[in-house]
Amino acid sequence: MITPPCTMRWDTSELSAERRSYLDEGLSFEQIAARLVESATVISSCIEPYRTAPRGEEDGRQIIFVLRSDQQTCDLFYNAPDGLRGRYWQSPDHGFAATRQLINGLLPKLTSERPPAPPEREKCAPMGFEDIRASLEGLSAKVWPRERADRGGPLWVEDHLKVLRWEQNERDGVKGRQWRRSFTSGDLEIKGALIGIDGTEYIPDGKRDRSCQIHKYGFT
């Protein structure tokens, strides 16, 4: 079992008593992920083209799912000491493996959905079941709480969780205080990797060190 961060470095003391009661319960990532896999339902899916593609990668597109669970489970997923960010806190590799574990657990649910049509009025190839699976199994596939509602309003508030490394690294200005955001809904986004029509995975330069960004800054 992976050891979660110690309380001196992952401090929930300024959160509400209700949140502390479940965040400090000691649930492992495996337990939290199992709860998400069981409870989450797909509420939407879409195909997104590679809008900032460099030359030669214009055929890239990805599958995006929005899943809904409950707010407490998503809070555990994001803010528990051994939740997703807790695993990235431990190391970039632990965070990457946790992301992969959750997506793998959700694959049966996601790949049973009927593939969505490509967006209208855009040059974007369709994605069949094999393309969707390849996108979800790509190295750069990711899971993150949903940051904005359909109409664009934020789904987060600034929080009082204290994590020493991320607090110290605010000062370099790369991610600033963004790690202090906590999300207020039970929605998660599953974003598959960008896949070309021949199955090649395209990873934007700014996303190649994503795991290290979360490890250092708590946000990406």
Residue pairs with C-beta under 8 A, 6 or more apart in sequence:
1 28
2 28
2 29
2 82
2 87
2 90
2 94
3 90
4 10
4 26
4 28
4 80
4 81
4 82
4 86
4 90
5 81
5 86
5 89
5 90
5 163
7 24
7 81
8 164
9 163
9 164
9 165
10 81
10 86
10 89
10 161
10 162
10 163
11 161
11 162
11 163
11 164
12 19
12 20
12 23
12 24
12 79
12 161
12 162
13 20
13 162
14 160
14 161
14 162
15 23
15 159
15 160
15 161
19 75
19 79
22 72
22 75
22 76
22 80
23 75
23 76
23 79
23 80
23 81
24 81
26 82
27 76
27 80
27 82
28 82
29 82
29 83
29 84
29 86
29 87
29 98
29 101
30 101
32 73
32 76
32 77
32 80
32 82
32 83
33 77
33 98
33 101
33 102
33 105
34 105
35 69
35 73
35 76
36 69
36 73
36 74
36 77
36 102
36 105
36 106
36 188
37 102
37 105
37 106
37 109
39 69
39 70
39 73
40 67
40 68
40 69
40 106
40 109
40 188
41 67
41 68
41 69
42 65
42 66
42 67
42 109
42 110
42 113
43 66
43 67
43 68
43 187
44 65
44 66
45 63
45 64
45 65
45 66
45 113
45 116
46 63
46 64
46 116
46 119
47 61
47 62
47 63
47 64
47 116
47 117
47 118
47 119
47 124
47 126
47 127
48 61
48 62
48 63
48 64
48 119
49 60
49 61
49 118
49 119
49 122
49 123
49 124
50 57
50 58
50 59
50 60
50 61
50 62
50 194
50 202
52 204
53 60
53 194
53 202
57 194
57 196
57 202
58 123
59 125
59 196
59 197
60 194
60 195
60 196
60 202
61 118
61 124
61 125
61 127
61 194
61 195
62 135
62 191
62 192
62 193
62 194
62 195
63 116
63 127
63 131
63 132
63 135
63 136
63 191
63 192
64 189
64 190
64 191
64 192
65 110
65 113
65 189
65 190
66 146
66 187
66 188
66 189
66 190
67 106
67 187
67 188
67 189
67 190
68 186
68 187
68 188
69 186
69 187
69 188
70 186
71 184
71 185
71 186
73 186
74 145
74 183
74 185
74 186
74 187
74 188
75 182
75 183
76 83
77 83
77 84
77 145
77 188
78 84
78 85
78 145
78 182
78 183
79 85
79 159
79 161
79 182
80 86
84 95
84 98
84 99
84 102
84 143
85 95
85 214
85 218
87 94
87 95
87 97
87 98
88 94
88 95
88 98
88 211
88 214
88 215
88 218
89 95
89 163
89 165
89 215
89 218
91 215
92 211
92 212
92 214
92 215
93 211
95 211
95 214
95 215
96 211
99 141
99 142
99 143
100 141
102 143
103 136
103 137
103 141
103 143
103 190
106 190
107 133
107 136
107 137
110 132
110 136
110 190
111 129
111 132
111 133
111 136
115 126
115 127
115 128
115 129
115 131
115 132
116 127
117 126
118 124
118 125
118 126
118 127
125 197
127 135
127 195
131 195
131 199
132 192
134 193
134 195
134 199
134 201
135 141
135 192
135 193
135 194
135 195
136 190
136 192
136 193
137 193
138 192
138 193
138 194
138 195
138 201
139 193
139 201
139 203
140 193
140 194
140 201
140 203
140 207
140 210
141 190
141 191
141 192
141 193
142 190
142 191
142 210
143 188
143 189
143 190
143 191
144 188
144 189
144 191
144 220
145 155
145 156
145 183
145 185
145 187
145 188
145 189
146 155
146 183
146 185
146 187
146 188
146 189
147 154
147 155
147 156
147 183
147 189
148 154
148 155
149 155
149 185
155 183
155 184
155 185
155 187
156 181
156 182
156 183
156 184
157 181
157 182
157 184
158 177
158 180
158 181
158 182
159 180
159 181
159 182
160 180
161 180
161 182
163 179
163 218
165 216
165 218
166 179
166 216
166 217
166 218
166 219
169 175
169 216
169 217
170 176
170 177
170 179
174 213
174 217
175 213
175 217
175 218
175 219
175 220
178 217
178 218
178 219
179 217
179 218
179 219
181 219
193 201
193 202
193 203
194 201
194 202
194 203
194 204
195 201
195 202
196 202
210 220
213 219
213 220
214 220
